[in-house]
Amino acid sequence: MAEFARLVIDDKEYTLPVIEGSEGEKAIDIRSLRHESGYITFDPGFGNTGTCRSAITYMDGEKGILRYRGIPIEELAEHSTFVETAFLLITGKLPSRDELIRTSVLLNDYSLLHEDMRSFYQNFPRRAHPMGILSAMINALRSFYPELVDIDEELNKTFLRLISKIRTMAAMAYKISRGHRVIYPRPDYSYCANFLNMMFDNPVIPYHMDEDLERALNAFWILHADHEQNCSTTAVRVVGSGKVNIYAAISAGISALWGPLHGGANQAVVLMLEKIIHDGMDLDTVIARAKDKNDDFRLMGFGHRVYKTYDPRAKIMKKMCDIVLSKTRHEDPLLDVARELEERALTDEYFKEKNLYPNVDFYSGIVLRAMGIPTNMFTVMFAIGRLPGWIAQWKEDYADPEMKISRPRQIYTGATLNHYIPLSER
Ligand code: CMC
């Protein structure tokens, strides 16, 4: 591999160091470029910009590879639990039996919400989107737990407090939005079982825990747990780089995830499939609209900045649809439309040429519907899953001596020097 790259501008040559990652990814280190040449680089959307060195998640978008701390996503989804995967992402290693028990004990200890926080829910309008509520509630946690200090033990408690409470907050938001009695977390249930119970138990019809659904929820959250420098993770890192508290940084991540081009796509996919069925649209028209440059309609759940082949998470999610639907004895016409739409898109020249494949969100909404999760909670489910990744990335950034406050440059295209004209002369 080359050690340096040479850049020639107006006959002057600049030598820029080359960096290589452990999987052979190469980068040109341009940190000295502006100082030495007066030039900056231009890369809207950071499509070609590395913003950090990271040892957490590896993706190969051409080959469809995703690994957390070196372990393939397929192995984790099949054999691990969400709590174990969270531990892996945050600490860098799989937990020992004792560490896992200790983690579960702390998750139980932290699972209740301060009763004063319950009153916050009453003051949001009934129709408020749960993502807006979640980001506000997470930010508010800082006021209740201000003791965060930068020693490992305290940090770990804060991480676990976040992971435990986000689940209680989400389930509580759902119950309160329906006007139902809130169900508190139970210490005898696992992380995922507790969530299902808090969502679906009620005083009249007790919820019967189903191990297969609990397993599916573990896999669902594992698939979402990290995805290197995506939009919401970058938001967490950028906001965190100002040395703000972790709750504020995570709250920023939740807000970033909400958008339909990012985590909000799972909700958008289901709304799109429902509209196709409701309006009786034929799929040729849907595909034609997605390709039409004058139409802002896009095939939601298709395409990805990094994956130029089938998203490995989508493959697992597609299989999960069958498992969860058969378990809940649920027949979902959306799945038939989704399958047919996928088949049409994958054989269409436009989608082939642009390497547009289903991403994780294409089938995830169908899995969530079958579990009984309401559509406006889909992105909240993504956020709960992504939390360990945000924490791991925040922690890495926090400890990295190379990191600086995020402060990109711009190419100014506005007016050149201009002068103030008094109101009377305008
Ligand atoms: N339907 C139709 N055309 C598309 C789609 C789509 N879903 N996605 C990309 N394209 C076209 C796009 O119009 C562009 O065409 P051209 O080169 O002629 O201008 C080309 O493909 C490249 O797309 P891009 O928007 O420049 O690519 P990007 O890397 O900036 O955007 C994306 C990636 C995910 C935002 C985009 O593919 C998209 O909007 N997909 C639909 C929303 C979605 O499913 N988002 C979830 C992403 S996975 C969950 C997560 O991790 O966030």
Residues whose N, C-alpha, C, O or C-beta is under 5 A from the ligand:
A	BS01	CMC	P260 L261 H262 G263 A265 A290 R298 L299 M300 G301 F302 G303 H304 R305 K354 N359 V360 D361
